[in-house]
């Protein structure tokens, strides 16, 4: 054991889990196509000290990717074992333990894929994300990066992006965070890895977007034209990945799923009943053999660059393959499905808005330095108020008034809470002892009501407010900074509201100008956690935290809107679930937040949407609920849902 680990401060951990803290370094961001290069895992005792270590480099047999980040060159990895060589020993170490990692869905996804490639069952059954834990605690940090948390907890980081050092740092961050959560009586965000939200390794084609505009469907007059979207179905004579690479290099857009934008489907099996061929038949998309594809490639026509300039291409010389008959197109009868009424624009009371697109130096600044800078300053701005006691209706009313004052209702007892609003019965809440211990001001309903009239902060609310991101009201729209394309939309609810009775699914729909998905791959949910382009991805971060991570620059041109919603499974409703918190985070901090507390009997709800308005992406806080389930919601956006 290293001296750094011997000297680390220990913290007693919950005894109902056996914990293993780990970190992986990878060749890229996609578990289906990239590989693990390095693993470090540290098994913890109940007092938080390290009992056992496992650390190794791995030879992935491929390009190691961003060497400038992780420093793992092909030469360093050349003599390392492959994952299958260590899978048995590593699996034994993980078995029966709860995995702790920073951005744990990422690490779990890669390890799950590696175990499946090695023909092993993934031994990880539960995981905890320290990023989700720090969000649940609402630590006073500008962002939740590992380095930021290390600085907050005063943990020395010796070698960032080294798996062993990152795991060592994470041991201390986890121990201190878990102790703080215990003092707040806040449950840890442990997630099961064995439910339906399981990462599935699939040997998918990595899409390389074409530089050419899509000329549309294949026809007998023009043949193949650069920019066409091609889908491959079934076995091919040329290895599938190699064939896709040749097509991409020749200027074509190779997709994994059939959509309305697909130009042609390649399939050699004349009797194929694959979903891709059936979809092509129903939509009138040509289906050709691999032999025919090779013939057309030789005389493919130049396409139109997306910048507007047409260029010539060299003929593609392909190896001869046995001729195969064309697949007959037999359109299938498709039953019409009911549509959900499009979500209307919500009228927002007129407020001064910035005349130009907004630019923010630091998204975590308070509203006076934000896109909402021209709004009238709110008396309680920057405060977090926890409500104890009262019934459901009392809570809804008081959260609405707190929002009017510019404060944010806190769903949990966290480090960010500045005041506690005590309603009827709140004195007997189990958290009241900790409220008194922490010296938090206790306020009454009359304090809220008087402040709404006077516009001042009562004298006994002595704690200073914190810097915070602007709080959007329901229906409010704000422009996203043009210089920032990567965003994380984090959805959370009360940590106590977890379990079978509150199975909550956060979802996303990538919609075109008709408010429909282009293909079923544009419906991102627990069984399809990332879209075709890798632009929108779902992550289950904790037991009451889920995130949709979006790279707006990677969205296809036809996508005009990303709608993010949630559904309550089982017998529960949004009225049972209670308030839902949504925060929109960039790499450097939180850009905006809002709290939705409008649910009663609704089963599904549109939380927010990001949409194009000219050259600007805009964000809108929606909060529109429906009584129907997730299946009906998906059908309304054009998704083909199986009857079962």
MOBELZI-V301387 format. One record per residue. N is the residue number from 1. RES is the residue in one small letter. SS is DSSP state (~ for helix, > for strand, _ for the rest). Layout:
n;res;ss
N;RES;SS
N;RES;SS
//
This chain:
n;res;ss
1;x;_
2;x;_
3;x;~
4;x;~
5;x;~
6;x;~
7;x;_
8;x;_
9;x;_
10;x;_
11;x;_
12;x;_
13;x;_
14;x;_
15;x;_
16;x;_
17;x;_
18;x;_
19;x;>
20;x;>
21;x;>
22;x;>
23;x;>
24;x;>
25;x;>
26;x;>
27;x;_
28;x;_
29;x;_
30;x;_
31;x;_
32;x;_
33;x;_
34;x;_
35;x;_
36;x;>
37;x;>
38;x;>
39;x;>
40;x;>
41;x;>
42;x;>
43;x;>
44;x;>
45;x;_
46;x;_
47;x;_
48;x;_
49;x;_
50;x;>
51;x;>
52;x;>
53;x;>
54;x;>
55;x;>
56;x;>
57;x;>
58;x;>
59;x;_
60;x;_
61;x;_
62;x;_
63;x;_
64;x;_
65;x;_
66;x;_
67;x;~
68;x;~
69;x;~
70;x;~
71;x;_
72;x;_
73;x;_
74;x;~
75;x;~
76;x;~
77;x;~
78;x;_
79;x;_
80;x;_
81;x;>
82;x;_
83;x;~
84;x;~
85;x;~
86;x;~
87;x;~
88;x;~
89;x;~
90;x;~
91;x;~
92;x;~
93;x;~
94;x;~
95;x;_
96;x;_
97;x;_
98;x;>
99;x;>
100;x;>
101;x;>
102;x;_
103;x;_
104;x;~
105;x;~
106;x;~
107;x;~
108;x;~
109;x;~
110;x;~
111;x;~
112;x;~
113;x;~
114;x;~
115;x;~
116;x;~
117;x;~
118;x;_
119;x;_
120;x;_
121;x;_
122;x;_
123;x;_
124;x;_
125;x;_
126;x;>
127;x;>
128;x;>
129;x;>
130;x;~
131;x;~
132;x;~
133;x;~
134;x;~
135;x;~
136;x;~
137;x;~
138;x;_
139;x;_
140;x;_
141;x;_
142;x;_
143;x;_
144;x;_
145;x;_
146;x;~
147;x;~
148;x;~
149;x;~
150;x;~
151;x;~
152;x;~
153;x;_
154;x;_
155;x;_
156;x;_
157;x;_
158;x;_
159;x;_
160;x;_
161;x;_
162;x;_
163;x;~
164;x;~
165;x;~
166;x;~
167;x;~
168;x;~
169;x;~
170;x;~
171;x;~
172;x;~
173;x;~
174;x;~
175;x;~
176;x;~
177;x;~
178;x;~
179;x;~
180;x;~
181;x;~
182;x;~
183;x;~
184;x;_
185;x;_
186;x;_
187;x;_
188;x;_
189;x;_
190;x;>
191;x;>
192;x;>
193;x;_
194;x;_
195;x;_
196;x;_
197;x;_
198;x;_
199;x;_
200;x;_
201;x;_
202;x;_
203;x;_
204;x;_
205;x;_
206;x;_
207;x;_
208;x;_
209;x;_
210;x;_
211;x;_
212;x;>
213;x;_
214;x;_
215;x;_
216;x;_
217;x;_
218;x;_
219;x;_
220;x;_
221;x;_
222;x;_
223;x;_
224;x;_
225;x;>
226;x;_
227;x;_
228;x;_
229;x;>
230;x;>
231;x;>
232;x;>
233;x;_
234;x;_
235;x;_
236;x;_
237;x;_
238;x;_
239;x;_
240;x;~
241;x;~
242;x;~
243;x;~
244;x;~
245;x;~
246;x;~
247;x;~
248;x;~
249;x;~
250;x;_
251;x;_
252;x;_
253;x;>
254;x;>
255;x;>
256;x;_
257;x;_
258;x;_
259;x;_
260;x;_
261;x;_
262;x;_
263;x;_
264;x;>
265;x;>
266;x;>
267;x;_
268;x;_
269;x;_
270;x;_
271;x;_
272;x;_
273;x;_
274;x;_
275;x;~
276;x;~
277;x;~
278;x;~
279;x;~
280;x;~
281;x;~
282;x;~
283;x;~
284;x;_
285;x;_
286;x;_
287;x;>
288;x;>
289;x;_
290;x;~
291;x;~
292;x;~
293;x;~
294;x;~
295;x;~
296;x;~
297;x;~
298;x;~
299;x;_
300;x;_
301;x;>
302;x;_
303;x;_
304;x;>
305;x;>
306;x;_
307;x;_
308;x;_
309;x;_
310;x;>
311;x;_
312;x;_
313;x;_
314;x;_
315;x;_
316;x;_
317;x;_
318;x;_
319;x;_
320;x;_
321;x;_
322;x;_
323;x;_
324;x;_
325;x;_
326;x;_
327;x;_
328;x;_
329;x;_
330;x;_
331;x;_
332;x;_
333;x;_
334;x;_
335;x;_
336;x;_
337;x;_
338;x;_
339;x;_
340;x;_
341;x;_
342;x;_
343;x;_
344;x;_
345;x;_
346;x;_
347;x;_
348;x;_
349;x;_
350;x;_
351;x;_
352;x;_
353;x;_
354;x;_
355;x;_
356;x;_
357;x;_
358;x;_
359;x;_
360;x;_
361;x;_
362;x;_
363;x;_
364;x;_
365;x;_
366;x;_
367;x;~
368;x;~
369;x;~
370;x;_
371;x;_
372;x;_
373;x;_
374;x;_
375;x;_
376;x;_
377;x;_
378;x;_
379;x;_
380;x;_
381;x;_
382;x;_
383;x;_
384;x;>
385;x;>
386;x;>
387;x;>
388;x;>
389;x;_
390;x;_
391;x;_
392;x;~
393;x;~
394;x;~
395;x;~
396;x;~
397;x;~
398;x;~
399;x;~
400;x;~
401;x;~
402;x;~
403;x;~
404;x;~
405;x;_
406;x;_
407;x;_
408;x;>
409;x;>
410;x;>
411;x;_
412;x;_
413;x;_
414;x;_
415;x;_
416;x;_
417;x;_
418;x;_
419;x;>
420;x;>
421;x;>
422;x;>
423;x;_
424;x;_
425;x;_
426;x;~
427;x;~
428;x;~
429;x;_
430;x;_
431;x;_
432;x;~
433;x;~
434;x;~
435;x;~
436;x;~
437;x;~
438;x;_
439;x;_
440;x;_
441;x;>
442;x;>
443;x;>
444;x;_
445;x;~
446;x;~
447;x;~
448;x;~
449;x;~
450;x;~
451;x;~
452;x;~
453;x;~
454;x;~
455;x;_
456;x;_
457;x;_
458;x;_
459;x;_
460;x;_
461;x;_
462;x;_
463;x;_
464;x;_
465;x;_
466;x;_
467;x;_
468;x;_
469;x;_
470;x;>
471;x;>
472;x;_
473;x;_
474;x;_
475;x;_
476;x;_
477;x;>
478;x;>
479;x;>
480;x;_
481;x;_
482;x;_
483;x;_
484;x;_
485;x;_
486;x;>
487;x;>
488;x;>
489;x;>
490;x;>
491;x;>
492;x;>
493;x;>
494;x;_
495;x;_
496;x;_
497;x;_
498;x;_
499;x;_
500;x;~
501;x;~
502;x;~
503;x;_
504;x;>
505;x;>
506;x;>
507;x;>
508;x;>
509;x;>
510;x;>
511;x;>
512;x;_
513;x;_
514;x;_
515;x;_
516;x;_
517;x;>
518;x;_
519;x;_
520;x;~
521;x;~
522;x;~
523;x;>
524;x;>
525;x;>
526;x;_
527;x;_
528;x;>
529;x;_
530;x;>
531;x;_
532;x;_
533;x;_
534;x;_
535;x;_
536;x;>
537;x;>
538;x;>
539;x;>
540;x;>
541;x;>
542;x;>
543;x;_
544;x;_
545;x;>
546;x;>
547;x;>
548;x;>
549;x;>
550;x;>
551;x;>
552;x;~
553;x;~
554;x;~
555;x;_
556;x;_
557;x;_
558;x;_
559;x;_
560;x;_
561;x;>
562;x;>
563;x;>
564;x;>
565;x;>
566;x;>
567;x;>
568;x;>
569;x;_
570;x;_
571;x;_
572;x;_
573;x;_
574;x;~
575;x;~
576;x;~
577;x;~
578;x;_
579;x;_
580;x;>
581;x;>
582;x;>
583;x;>
584;x;>
585;x;>
586;x;>
587;x;_
588;x;_
589;x;>
590;x;>
591;x;>
592;x;>
593;x;>
594;x;>
595;x;>
596;x;>
597;x;_
598;x;_
599;x;_
600;x;_
601;x;_
602;x;_
603;x;_
604;x;>
605;x;>
606;x;>
607;x;>
608;x;>
609;x;>
610;x;>
611;x;>
612;x;>
613;x;>
614;x;_
615;x;_
616;x;>
617;x;>
618;x;>
619;x;>
620;x;>
621;x;>
622;x;>
623;x;>
624;x;>
625;x;>
626;x;>
627;x;_
628;x;_
629;x;_
630;x;~
631;x;~
632;x;~
633;x;~
634;x;~
635;x;~
636;x;~
637;x;_
638;x;_
639;x;_
640;x;_
641;x;_
642;x;_
643;x;_
644;x;_
//
